[in-house]
Amino acid sequence: MTPLGRLGQPADIASAVAFSVGPDGGWINGQAIRANGGVI
């Protein structure tokens, strides 16, 4: 299991994508954002 204790859901990925393409993600570039629930 993941450290968060549950499997990821499509909404978890959608939230990360929405952040990165929205106005709050304007200063993020060239980064790998891992939406993996804490699994290394």
C-alpha positions in Angstrom: 0.0 0.0 0.0 1.0 3.6 -0.4 1.8 5.8 2.6 -1.5 7.5 2.2 -3.3 4.1 2.6 -5.3 4.1 -0.6 -4.9 3.7 -4.3 -5.0 6.8 -6.5 -8.1 7.9 -8.2 -8.5 9.8 -11.5 -9.5 12.9 -9.5 -6.0 12.9 -7.8 -4.3 13.2 -11.2 -6.8 15.7 -12.5 -6.1 17.9 -9.5 -2.3 17.9 -10.2 -2.9 18.6 -13.9 -5.4 21.4 -13.2 -2.9 23.0 -10.8 0.0 22.9 -13.2 -1.9 24.3 -16.2 -3.9 26.9 -14.1 -2.8 30.3 -12.9 -1.3 29.0 -9.7 1.2 26.9 -11.7 2.5 29.8 -13.7 6.0 29.7 -12.2 6.4 25.9 -12.4 8.3 24.8 -15.5 10.5 21.9 -16.4 9.6 19.9 -13.3 8.5 16.3 -12.8 5.5 16.4 -10.5 4.9 12.9 -9.2 1.3 12.2 -8.2 2.0 8.8 -6.7 0.7 8.9 -3.2 4.1 9.0 -1.7 5.5 5.8 -3.3 9.1 6.2 -4.2 
